[in-house]
């Protein structure tokens, strides 16, 4: 996981050992599929280590569509017994030569923020905003840790908090 001096707390998972069958949904993009697949692989490894149940694995075309799909997913599950206790959003936006990068990053960030303020479950921001593809691999097991693993640990910690404060 993360090796930066500011994120060692993510390495501490001892409080998660007693977490029983956490339920997580993953919403991910098809765009930049190779990067997103590695985010998901890291996440799934951590969730399985803590006996997490991935109740949904939903693909959307791109990052702009993530907030809508997350809201639709929640609306589908909200009245079911086995609803997700956290939702993780995965995607990757790589800067190009137009302002598109800024528009997409701002929209997805604000959309996920809004969902965190309105949904009764946390939505974990697992979207990489990158200048180039090399930066992705620095964040997928390189010098900046593995952001997919970090997203899973974050989801589990938030589920633990949610279970303590229903």
C-alpha positions, 0 to 999 in steps of 0.5 A, spaced: 500 500 500 501 507 500 509 508 502 508 516 502 510 519 508 503 522 509 499 515 508 502 510 513 495 510 517 492 506 511 497 500 512 494 500 519 488 494 518 488 491 525 481 494 527 478 491 521 480 484 523 473 483 526 469 486 521 464 481 518 462 480 511 462 487 509 458 488 503 461 493 497 459 495 490 464 497 485 463 502 479 468 502 474 470 505 467 471 502 461 475 507 459 483 506 460 481 499 462 488 497 463 489 502 469 482 501 471 483 493 471 489 494 476 485 498 481 480 493 481 485 487 482 488 491 488 481 492 491 479 485 490 485 482 493 484 487 500 476 485 500 477 478 499 483 478 505 477 481 509 472 476 507 468 482 503 463 481 499 463 484 492 455 485 491 456 489 484 461 490 479 458 495 474 462 498 468 460 505 465 463 508 459 467 513 462 468 517 469 463 522 467 458 517 468 460 514 475 456 519 479 449 517 475 451 510 475 452 510 483 446 513 484 442 508 480 445 502 483 444 505 490 436 506 488 436 499 486 439 496 492 436 501 497 430 497 499 434 490 499 437 486 505 443 485 502 445 493 500 452 495 499 455 498 505 460 502 501 461 504 494 467 504 490 468 508 484 474 507 479 476 510 473 482 514 470 483 521 467 489 522 463 490 529 461 490 531 454 491 537 450 484 540 451 480 542 457 476 536 457 481 533 463 479 539 467 471 538 466 471 531 467 475 531 473 471 537 476 465 534 474 466 527 477 469 530 483 463 534 485 459 528 483 462 523 488 462 529 493 454 530 492 453 523 493 457 522 499 453 528 502 446 525 500 447 517 500 447 513 507 453 509 505 460 512 503 462 513 496 470 512 495 473 516 490 478 511 486 479 516 480 486 517 478 487 524 475 494 523 471 498 527 467 500 521 463 500 513 464 506 513 467 503 516 473 498 511 473 503 505 474 507 509 480 500 509 483 498 501 482 504 498 486 510 503 484 512 509 489 506 511 491 503 505 493 497 501 490 490 506 490 486 500 489 488 497 495 487 504 499 480 504 496 478 498 499 481 499 506 478 506 506 471 502 504 472 497 510 474 503 515 468 507 513 463 501 513 466 499 520 464 507 522 457 506 519 456 500 523 458 503 529 453 509 528 447 506 524 
